[in-house]
Amino acid sequence: MTQYGFYFDATRCTGCHTCEAACRDYHNLDVGTTFRHVYELEGGGWTQADDGTWTTDSFTYYTSFACQHCDDPACMHVCPTGAMHKDDNGIVSVDTGRCIGCGYCHMACPYDAPFVDRAKGHSVKCDGCASRIAEGKQPMCVEACSLRALQFAPVDQLPEGERANVAPLPDPELTKPNLYIKNCAAAHAVGDTSCRVANEAEVK
């Protein structure tokens, strides 16, 4: 089976949120709802030397992610109807005809990727813009990124990167996500607690 995945180049990302906006617009999502999130991480502080001068080790970096289309999806394991499944290209999708809107997938996913749309009565999530992929196009978030920080392709065709190893993401061993990252110099590894999400109100 071919496995598609995302590649994110953090050295290019400026945190502009265009990927989020493009995703929301293409999928006709409500304001405040999106399948992709851009996290702004910050940390560090100031130190005063004996001579009275100050230095800082402060930092900021961005992480953009959506559904990781994991090799071992937690959402799929807890779905009681089999609605959550992997397609032949490895994309994790929702069979809306089988989904009962129980929300177990949302509770199980460490990336908060799927959620229940109460108006529709079933779970919704990033599907890699499957209809665009079938036409040989890229997902809307990838196409919209002006700095080309995102790519989507079979994982064996993606540039080399670390497998989702960046704070604040969870340990990639949990679900084996198909997100590969080229980290910037400021990035902190999974599990690091010396940084915090600066835009928490935006992404929750």
The 8 nearest C-alpha neighbors of each residue, nearest first, counted from 0:
[[1, 87, 2, 88, 89, 86, 3, 153],
 [0, 2, 88, 89, 153, 3, 87, 154],
 [3, 1, 89, 88, 153, 154, 0, 4],
 [2, 4, 153, 152, 154, 89, 88, 1],
 [3, 5, 177, 154, 151, 178, 152, 153],
 [4, 6, 151, 178, 150, 179, 177, 7],
 [7, 5, 179, 150, 149, 180, 178, 151],
 [6, 8, 149, 180, 148, 9, 181, 179],
 [7, 9, 181, 148, 10, 11, 180, 149],
 [10, 8, 12, 182, 11, 183, 181, 7],
 [9, 11, 183, 8, 12, 182, 181, 148],
 [12, 10, 9, 148, 8, 146, 13, 147],
 [13, 11, 9, 14, 148, 10, 61, 8],
 [14, 12, 15, 11, 61, 60, 9, 146],
 [13, 15, 16, 12, 61, 37, 39, 38],
 [14, 16, 17, 13, 12, 18, 37, 19],
 [17, 15, 19, 18, 14, 37, 20, 36],
 [18, 16, 20, 19, 15, 21, 144, 143],
 [19, 17, 140, 21, 16, 20, 144, 143],
 [20, 18, 22, 16, 35, 17, 21, 36],
 [19, 21, 17, 23, 22, 18, 24, 16],
 [20, 22, 24, 18, 23, 19, 140, 25],
 [23, 21, 19, 25, 20, 24, 140, 139],
 [22, 24, 28, 20, 33, 26, 21, 25],
 [23, 25, 27, 21, 22, 26, 20, 28],
 [26, 24, 22, 27, 23, 21, 139, 28],
 [25, 27, 23, 28, 24, 22, 21, 33],
 [28, 26, 24, 25, 23, 29, 22, 30],
 [29, 27, 23, 26, 32, 24, 33, 30],
 [28, 30, 32, 31, 27, 23, 33, 24],
 [31, 29, 32, 28, 23, 33, 27, 20],
 [30, 32, 29, 33, 201, 28, 202, 23],
 [33, 31, 29, 30, 28, 23, 34, 35],
 [34, 32, 23, 35, 19, 22, 28, 31],
 [33, 35, 125, 65, 124, 22, 112, 36],
 [36, 34, 65, 19, 33, 64, 22, 37],
 [37, 35, 64, 63, 19, 202, 65, 38],
 [36, 38, 63, 62, 16, 39, 61, 64],
 [39, 37, 62, 61, 40, 63, 36, 196],
 [38, 40, 61, 197, 196, 60, 198, 37],
 [41, 39, 196, 60, 59, 195, 197, 61],
 [42, 40, 59, 194, 58, 195, 197, 196],
 [43, 41, 194, 57, 58, 193, 195, 59],
 [42, 44, 57, 56, 58, 55, 41, 45],
 [43, 45, 57, 55, 56, 42, 46, 54],
 [44, 46, 55, 54, 53, 56, 47, 43],
 [47, 45, 54, 53, 55, 48, 44, 52],
 [48, 46, 53, 52, 51, 54, 49, 45],
 [49, 47, 51, 50, 52, 53, 46, 54],
 [48, 50, 51, 47, 52, 53, 46, 54],
 [49, 51, 48, 52, 47, 53, 46, 54],
 [52, 50, 48, 49, 47, 53, 46, 54],
 [53, 51, 48, 47, 50, 54, 49, 46],
 [52, 54, 47, 46, 48, 45, 51, 55],
 [55, 53, 46, 45, 47, 52, 56, 48],
 [56, 54, 45, 57, 44, 46, 53, 43],
 [55, 57, 43, 44, 58, 45, 54, 42],
 [58, 56, 43, 44, 55, 42, 59, 41],
 [57, 59, 41, 42, 185, 43, 56, 60],
 [60, 58, 41, 40, 185, 42, 39, 61],
 [59, 61, 40, 39, 185, 186, 41, 58],
 [62, 60, 39, 38, 14, 40, 9, 37],
 [61, 63, 38, 37, 64, 9, 39, 60],
 [64, 62, 37, 36, 38, 61, 35, 7],
 [63, 65, 36, 35, 62, 37, 66, 67],
 [64, 66, 35, 34, 67, 36, 112, 125],
 [67, 65, 112, 68, 125, 64, 110, 124],
 [66, 68, 176, 177, 69, 178, 65, 4],
 [69, 67, 91, 90, 66, 177, 176, 89],
 [70, 68, 176, 72, 67, 71, 177, 175],
 [69, 71, 175, 72, 176, 174, 68, 177],
 [70, 72, 174, 69, 175, 73, 176, 173],
 [73, 71, 69, 74, 75, 174, 70, 76],
 [72, 74, 76, 75, 108, 107, 174, 71],
 [75, 73, 104, 72, 108, 76, 77, 107],
 [74, 76, 83, 78, 72, 73, 77, 84],
 [77, 75, 73, 74, 78, 72, 79, 71],
 [76, 78, 75, 74, 79, 103, 104, 73],
 [77, 79, 75, 81, 80, 76, 83, 104],
 [80, 78, 81, 77, 82, 76, 103, 75],
 [81, 79, 82, 78, 97, 98, 99, 83],
 [82, 80, 83, 78, 79, 84, 75, 97],
 [83, 81, 94, 97, 98, 80, 93, 84],
 [84, 82, 93, 75, 81, 92, 78, 94],
 [83, 85, 91, 92, 75, 82, 81, 93],
 [84, 86, 91, 89, 90, 92, 87, 83],
 [85, 87, 89, 90, 88, 91, 84, 92],
 [86, 88, 89, 0, 85, 1, 90, 2],
 [89, 87, 1, 2, 86, 90, 3, 0],
 [88, 90, 2, 86, 85, 87, 3, 1],
 [91, 89, 68, 86, 85, 88, 92, 126],
 [90, 92, 85, 68, 84, 86, 89, 126],
 [91, 93, 84, 126, 83, 85, 90, 94],
 [94, 92, 83, 82, 95, 84, 123, 122],
 [93, 95, 82, 96, 97, 98, 83, 92],
 [94, 96, 98, 97, 93, 121, 82, 122],
 [95, 97, 94, 98, 82, 99, 121, 93],
 [96, 98, 82, 95, 94, 80, 99, 81],
 [97, 99, 95, 82, 121, 100, 96, 94],
 [100, 98, 101, 121, 97, 120, 80, 122],
 [99, 101, 121, 102, 120, 98, 122, 115],
 [100, 102, 99, 103, 115, 98, 121, 104],
 [103, 101, 105, 104, 100, 115, 106, 114],
 [104, 102, 106, 105, 101, 107, 77, 78],
 [105, 103, 74, 107, 102, 106, 108, 78],
 [106, 104, 113, 114, 102, 103, 108, 107],
 [105, 107, 103, 104, 108, 102, 111, 109],
 [106, 108, 104, 105, 74, 73, 103, 109],
 [107, 109, 111, 110, 105, 74, 73, 106],
 [108, 110, 111, 107, 169, 73, 112, 106],
 [109, 111, 112, 108, 66, 168, 169, 65],
 [112, 110, 108, 109, 105, 113, 114, 106],
 [111, 113, 66, 110, 124, 65, 108, 114],
 [114, 112, 124, 105, 123, 111, 122, 104],
 [113, 115, 105, 122, 123, 116, 102, 112],
 [114, 116, 122, 121, 117, 100, 102, 123],
 [115, 117, 119, 118, 121, 122, 120, 123],
 [116, 118, 120, 119, 115, 121, 100, 122],
 [117, 119, 116, 120, 121, 115, 122, 100],
 [120, 118, 117, 116, 121, 122, 115, 100],
 [119, 121, 117, 118, 100, 116, 115, 99],
 [122, 120, 100, 115, 98, 119, 116, 99],
 [121, 123, 115, 114, 100, 116, 113, 98],
 [124, 122, 113, 114, 115, 116, 121, 93],
 [125, 123, 113, 34, 112, 126, 114, 122],
 [124, 126, 34, 127, 66, 65, 128, 123],
 [127, 125, 128, 129, 92, 124, 90, 91],
 [126, 128, 129, 125, 138, 90, 132, 151],
 [129, 127, 138, 126, 131, 130, 132, 139],
 [130, 128, 132, 127, 131, 126, 133, 138],
 [129, 131, 133, 132, 128, 134, 127, 136],
 [130, 132, 136, 134, 133, 129, 128, 137],
 [131, 133, 135, 129, 136, 134, 130, 137],
 [132, 134, 130, 131, 135, 129, 136, 128],
 [135, 133, 131, 132, 136, 130, 129, 137],
 [136, 134, 132, 133, 131, 137, 130, 138],
 [135, 137, 131, 132, 134, 138, 133, 142],
 [136, 138, 132, 142, 141, 139, 131, 151],
 [139, 137, 128, 141, 140, 127, 142, 131],
 [138, 140, 142, 141, 143, 22, 21, 137],
 [141, 139, 18, 143, 138, 142, 22, 21],
 [142, 140, 149, 138, 139, 143, 144, 150],
 [141, 143, 139, 140, 144, 137, 138, 145],
 [142, 144, 140, 141, 18, 139, 145, 21],
 [145, 143, 147, 141, 146, 142, 18, 140],
 [144, 146, 147, 143, 142, 148, 17, 141],
 [147, 145, 148, 144, 11, 12, 13, 149],
 [148, 146, 144, 149, 145, 141, 11, 150],
 [147, 149, 8, 11, 146, 7, 12, 144],
 [150, 148, 7, 141, 147, 6, 8, 144],
 [149, 151, 6, 5, 141, 7, 152, 148],
 [152, 150, 5, 4, 6, 137, 3, 149],
 [151, 153, 3, 4, 154, 157, 156, 150],
 [154, 152, 3, 2, 156, 155, 4, 1],
 [153, 155, 157, 156, 4, 3, 152, 2],
 [154, 156, 153, 157, 152, 2, 158, 3],
 [157, 155, 154, 153, 152, 158, 159, 3],
 [156, 158, 154, 155, 152, 159, 6, 153],
 [159, 157, 160, 156, 6, 179, 155, 154],
 [158, 160, 157, 161, 179, 181, 180, 6],
 [159, 161, 180, 179, 181, 158, 162, 6],
 [162, 160, 180, 179, 164, 163, 181, 159],
 [161, 163, 179, 164, 178, 180, 160, 171],
 [164, 162, 178, 179, 165, 171, 161, 180],
 [165, 163, 189, 162, 188, 161, 171, 166],
 [164, 166, 188, 189, 187, 168, 163, 167],
 [167, 165, 189, 168, 188, 187, 191, 190],
 [166, 168, 165, 189, 169, 190, 196, 191],
 [167, 169, 166, 165, 189, 170, 163, 164],
 [170, 168, 171, 189, 167, 109, 190, 166],
 [169, 171, 172, 173, 189, 168, 190, 164],
 [172, 170, 175, 173, 163, 174, 169, 176],
 [171, 173, 175, 170, 174, 176, 169, 71],
 [174, 172, 171, 170, 175, 169, 71, 73],
 [173, 175, 71, 72, 176, 172, 69, 171],
 [176, 174, 171, 172, 70, 69, 71, 173],
 [177, 175, 69, 67, 178, 174, 171, 70],
 [176, 178, 4, 67, 69, 68, 5, 179],
 [179, 177, 5, 163, 176, 67, 6, 162],
 [180, 178, 162, 6, 160, 161, 163, 7],
 [181, 179, 160, 7, 161, 6, 182, 8],
 [180, 182, 8, 160, 9, 7, 161, 183],
 [181, 183, 9, 180, 186, 10, 8, 184],
 [182, 184, 10, 9, 186, 185, 181, 60],
 [183, 185, 186, 182, 10, 187, 60, 9],
 [186, 184, 183, 58, 60, 187, 59, 182],
 [187, 185, 183, 184, 182, 60, 165, 188],
 [186, 188, 166, 165, 191, 185, 189, 194],
 [187, 189, 165, 166, 164, 191, 190, 186],
 [190, 188, 166, 165, 164, 191, 168, 170],
 [191, 189, 188, 192, 166, 169, 167, 170],
 [190, 192, 189, 188, 193, 166, 187, 194],
 [193, 191, 194, 190, 195, 166, 167, 189],
 [192, 194, 191, 42, 195, 43, 187, 41],
 [195, 193, 42, 41, 192, 40, 196, 191],
 [194, 196, 40, 41, 197, 42, 193, 192],
 [195, 197, 40, 199, 198, 39, 38, 41],
 [196, 198, 39, 40, 199, 195, 41, 38],
 [199, 197, 201, 200, 196, 39, 38, 202],
 [198, 200, 201, 202, 196, 197, 203, 38],
 [199, 201, 198, 203, 202, 197, 196, 31],
 [202, 200, 199, 198, 203, 31, 38, 36],
 [201, 203, 199, 200, 36, 198, 38, 37],
 [202, 200, 201, 199, 198, 31, 36, 111]]
